[in-house]
Amino acid sequence: MLRVPADALRDLAQAWFPLATHLIEGLYSTARSIESTARHRESW
């Protein structure tokens, strides 16, 4: 099994696939925002 530290993997992804990295970061941010909104609504 190949193990790559997360920091090294992130750096490689940014160097090789900058647009993909940007899109993944945007999706992650959107998912966190939706989750936060859902939790806030559940607490009411």
C-alpha positions in Angstrom: 0.0 0.0 0.0 1.3 3.5 -0.9 0.9 6.1 1.8 1.3 9.7 1.0 1.0 12.5 3.7 -2.0 14.7 3.3 0.1 17.8 2.8 2.1 16.2 0.1 -1.0 14.9 -1.7 -2.6 18.4 -1.5 0.6 20.0 -3.0 0.7 17.5 -5.8 -3.0 17.9 -6.6 -2.6 21.7 -6.7 0.4 21.4 -9.0 -1.0 18.9 -11.4 -4.8 19.7 -11.3 -5.3 23.3 -10.0 -8.9 23.6 -11.4 -9.9 20.2 -9.9 -8.5 21.3 -6.6 -10.4 24.5 -6.7 -13.6 22.7 -7.5 -13.2 20.2 -4.7 -12.5 23.0 -2.2 -15.7 24.7 -3.4 -17.8 21.6 -3.1 -16.4 20.9 0.4 -17.1 24.5 1.5 -20.7 24.3 0.1 -21.3 20.9 1.8 -20.1 22.3 5.2 -22.4 25.4 4.7 -25.4 23.2 4.0 -24.7 21.0 7.0 -24.3 24.0 9.2 -27.6 25.5 8.0 -29.4 22.1 8.5 -28.1 21.8 12.1 -29.1 25.4 12.8 -32.7 24.7 11.5 -32.9 21.5 13.5 -32.1 23.3 16.7 -35.1 25.6 16.4 
